[in-house]
């Protein structure tokens, strides 16, 4: 019988770097496997999905600003996913 995974909304911190006009999103994903992390950036929202052995993480973040999604970058280190996205002025 396959194990049942918990579905959890991860902890998220978002802030705007006013000098670079860059949105920074940090997501806590303990135990998530790097190759099972999916980030979809839309012009006004971000979808984050990730999996570990016991947990499925899922978070949809709506934003009140427009993003330059083609210039977004993501790095996963020490169980924290850090996404940087330039905001449109």
Order of alpha helices (4+ residues) and beta strands (2+ residues): beta-beta-beta-beta-beta-beta-beta-beta
